[in-house]
Amino acid sequence: QHIRRDKATSNICTAQALLANMATAYAIWHGPAGLQAIAERVHTLANRLAAGLKTAGVAVLGAHRFDTVTAEVKGKAAAIAAAAEKTGRLLRVIDADHVGIAFDETSTEADLEAIAALFGAKPGTVAAGSMPGKRRGKEFLTQPVFHENHSETEIMRFLRRLADKDLALDRAMIPLGSCTMKLNAAAEMMPVSWVNVANLHPFAPASHSAGYRAMVGDLEAWLSEITGFDAVSLQPNAGSQGEYAGLLAIRAYHRARGEGHRTVCLIPSSAHGTNPASAAMAGLSVVVVRCAEDGSIDMDDMRAKANEHSKNLAALMFTYPSTHGVYEEGARHLCALIHEHGGQVYFDGANLNALVGLARPGDIGADVCHMNLHKTFCIPHGGGGPGVGPIGVRAHLKPYLPGHVTEGSAHAVAAAPFGSASILPITWMYIRMMGGSGLKQATETAIVSANYVATRLAPHFPLLYKGRSDRIAHECILDTRVLKESAGISVDDIAKRLIDYGFHAPTMSFPVAGTLMVEPTESEPKRELDRFCEAMIAIAGEAAKVAKGEWPLDDNPLVNAPHTAAEALAGAWPHPYSRMEAAYPAADVDLAAKYWPPVSRIDNVAGDRNLVCSCPPLSEYLGAAE
């Protein structure tokens, strides 16, 4: 989406990789034998219920099943489900004549007996398997990791080893620009693990989800007030999905007015890569608007494009503060211009952390805006997710918000009516505890922190974009190309060297190639900001040594970074700089606190061009299915 934005077909930004890691941990803990034992037990429960129902004269649909039994009960479905609910069990009412019963690893013998009794039956004896097809012919999960961690002691140490490989917020600031890697406070996270929060099915009856619905109602009202919109939908699972949902709402609005021909979307050249990708997915034609040398939108080009496409203009997508980290002046005039030409304004809320409590997108003139709860509102998004990207809209777009069949409406953008509802308590807790004054203070602190970093580093790394009074918003773009020009040190070298100093690198080469975008957030104390600034200044000093010839261009701590423990402890040391300069460049007082990278420099380009899949070949899967 960033490299080939003109041909982008995917708008994925915040993925669900964290959930994939959870599933992997589940497989590592149970191993193949454990997973099969769970599956066999669940399958047996379903078969025993099916056998018992058949013995009692109840028709069971289908000859094959895994964990679910569908029974035909001729007009009694609702009554049976109601009786089950009184015992604390929920059955699926498919229609008036059919009930679905699903088992899982938490199901017990008591559950089986109670459910069978609802039909006037008793569980059958162990029945023959009813899985379709043949059993798996070959072993699976054969890697050692799935066989070595089946005690609490082993899994605890395994997870600790994995954590030690990560450079996460529990070690240092993660200054990723445009990512807002702020603190995820323990008090916000605790409710996620509560049984009443964690174990509710997304399709549970409304009577069972009153608490969730109250929380959702609070969040919708709070987010509407914070952003200045009339309605909010929490369904989108990421900012990119929020973009998609918002653009679909705009398209539906135009169609309802008999203007379905409006399919042109204006997007500034500085926009986040998801913008053109989302527009393409929504069936819009992207027209790029130029940016001026100072990074702001070229208003002359904007007016020209708006005039040229006036009859077919659907929307403008713009980010505020801009992707360049600056508060662009004239945002209200920009919105008014688009409205004059019949278009709608999509406000990209990626940088909302610089606005909350100070300004509202709705007041600026936007018609729709997404909010990244996994950024501005504290839901963690390390490991790729999960994200929540709700959208706020003005009243005229409210009828076109995402709906869901379980809520009596349609055009959903996610499988569940409230998206990733189980992590919404994090944002609820954050807003509730901070209050209006706290949210405003957080925004102000984020802005001050970014300007502090920019000011300290300006003598060493030029600030690429600045607003009035040479100030920025919540992030800054450092022009590290000066080191490339003076010493041949690339932005990659700087990013890798920061690891030796104990820092995750800022966002690299976005939105401008060869630069670093730094966003410290409000969570970092001045001590940590200073430590980062001192590391960057020291790196500039190291580059100066290369420029002076004190260190060779092809053998210095920058081009060789990061340095692993194995390398630092090796018998031979062929470099012109010391081991201490390599591994402890900041002269750490506490040597035990050193972060050791698990791997050294890799060839990124070679890796991108020569993907190596660790999965078995497709022929193995074909053999297993035969």
PENOR-V584800 format. One record per residue. N is the residue number from 1. PHI is phi in whole degrees, 0 to 359 (999 if undefined). Layout:
N	PHI
N	PHI
This chain:
1	999
2	272
3	286
4	237
5	297
6	289
7	239
8	295
9	239
10	232
11	250
12	295
13	234
14	268
15	268
16	245
17	297
18	299
19	293
20	296
21	294
22	296
23	296
24	295
25	299
26	299
27	291
28	296
29	293
30	276
31	70
32	298
33	294
34	294
35	297
36	292
37	295
38	298
39	297
40	297
41	295
42	298
43	297
44	294
45	300
46	296
47	293
48	293
49	294
50	299
51	296
52	294
53	296
54	297
55	298
56	276
57	88
58	269
59	287
60	244
61	279
62	82
63	269
64	240
65	199
66	246
67	238
68	236
69	243
70	249
71	250
72	262
73	232
74	47
75	81
76	255
77	303
78	296
79	294
80	294
81	296
82	295
83	295
84	294
85	296
86	296
87	266
88	88
89	233
90	251
91	252
92	269
93	272
94	284
95	200
96	298
97	250
98	225
99	235
100	251
101	236
102	246
103	252
104	216
105	291
106	273
107	290
108	242
109	298
110	296
111	299
112	300
113	294
114	294
115	291
116	300
117	297
118	299
119	259
120	72
121	233
122	236
123	301
124	284
125	284
126	303
127	258
128	295
129	300
130	234
131	287
132	288
133	77
134	269
135	294
136	306
137	273
138	235
139	292
140	223
141	49
142	275
143	296
144	306
145	301
146	275
147	232
148	248
149	230
150	248
151	240
152	298
153	299
154	294
155	291
156	299
157	289
158	297
159	294
160	295
161	297
162	296
163	298
164	294
165	280
166	272
167	256
168	246
169	296
170	284
171	249
172	199
173	296
174	248
175	274
176	293
177	296
178	72
179	242
180	52
181	273
182	266
183	298
184	252
185	297
186	302
187	296
188	286
189	277
190	306
191	298
192	299
193	269
194	294
195	303
196	293
197	266
198	282
199	254
200	272
201	288
202	299
203	254
204	299
205	304
206	303
207	293
208	265
209	239
210	299
211	295
212	299
213	293
214	294
215	297
216	300
217	299
218	300
219	297
220	300
221	292
222	295
223	293
224	298
225	293
226	294
227	259
228	83
229	254
230	270
231	207
232	223
233	244
234	265
235	289
236	302
237	268
238	196
239	301
240	297
241	288
242	295
243	303
244	300
245	297
246	295
247	291
248	296
249	296
250	296
251	297
252	295
253	298
254	296
255	297
256	298
257	265
258	74
259	237
260	296
261	286
262	283
263	229
264	266
265	240
266	275
267	222
268	298
269	294
270	275
271	296
272	300
273	300
274	291
275	300
276	295
277	293
278	296
279	299
280	297
281	295
282	274
283	81
284	259
285	263
286	273
287	240
288	274
289	256
290	292
291	248
292	283
293	297
294	277
295	92
296	281
297	294
298	285
299	294
300	296
301	291
302	299
303	296
304	295
305	291
306	296
307	294
308	298
309	250
310	307
311	291
312	245
313	287
314	264
315	198
316	243
317	249
318	217
319	252
320	216
321	308
322	294
323	298
324	274
325	79
326	231
327	282
328	282
329	279
330	90
331	297
332	294
333	296
334	297
335	298
336	297
337	299
338	295
339	296
340	299
341	262
342	82
343	267
344	249
345	251
346	263
347	262
348	285
349	271
350	301
351	252
352	296
353	295
354	259
355	237
356	307
357	86
358	249
359	208
360	234
361	305
362	298
363	288
364	289
365	125
366	288
367	261
368	209
369	206
370	259
371	238
372	269
373	295
374	279
375	240
376	297
377	246
378	78
379	290
380	294
381	224
382	291
383	75
384	98
385	144
386	279
387	249
388	221
389	236
390	300
391	241
392	251
393	223
394	282
395	304
396	290
397	259
398	303
399	297
400	251
401	294
402	304
403	242
404	198
405	298
406	288
407	256
408	80
409	222
410	228
411	45
412	286
413	246
414	219
415	290
416	256
417	299
418	246
419	62
420	275
421	297
422	292
423	256
424	297
425	303
426	297
427	291
428	301
429	296
430	300
431	294
432	296
433	284
434	284
435	68
436	300
437	293
438	293
439	297
440	295
441	297
442	298
443	298
444	298
445	294
446	299
447	292
448	298
449	298
450	297
451	291
452	297
453	298
454	300
455	292
456	294
457	267
458	306
459	294
460	250
461	225
462	302
463	276
464	291
465	229
466	219
467	259
468	301
469	62
470	60
471	254
472	234
473	267
474	260
475	209
476	223
477	253
478	269
479	275
480	278
481	294
482	297
483	286
484	294
485	289
486	272
487	223
488	75
489	269
490	270
491	296
492	297
493	298
494	295
495	298
496	291
497	293
498	301
499	296
500	298
501	276
502	87
503	233
504	289
505	290
506	293
507	297
508	252
509	60
510	221
511	272
512	239
513	300
514	79
515	235
516	240
517	257
518	249
519	228
520	282
521	65
522	279
523	281
524	271
525	288
526	302
527	302
528	287
529	300
530	295
531	299
532	294
533	299
534	295
535	295
536	296
537	295
538	296
539	296
540	299
541	294
542	295
543	297
544	297
545	296
546	294
547	299
548	278
549	88
550	291
551	237
552	294
553	297
554	260
555	210
556	213
557	295
558	279
559	285
560	264
561	289
562	276
563	258
564	273
565	297
566	300
567	290
568	293
569	265
570	297
571	298
572	267
573	227
574	274
575	268
576	281
577	243
578	281
579	297
580	295
581	295
582	286
583	264
584	233
585	295
586	269
587	51
588	306
589	289
590	257
591	295
592	291
593	275
594	300
595	269
596	256
597	294
598	288
599	224
600	267
601	300
602	241
603	272
604	300
605	296
606	298
607	295
608	294
609	272
610	228
611	295
612	242
613	270
614	273
615	284
616	297
617	296
618	302
619	300
620	292
621	294
622	297
623	294
624	291
625	276
626	281
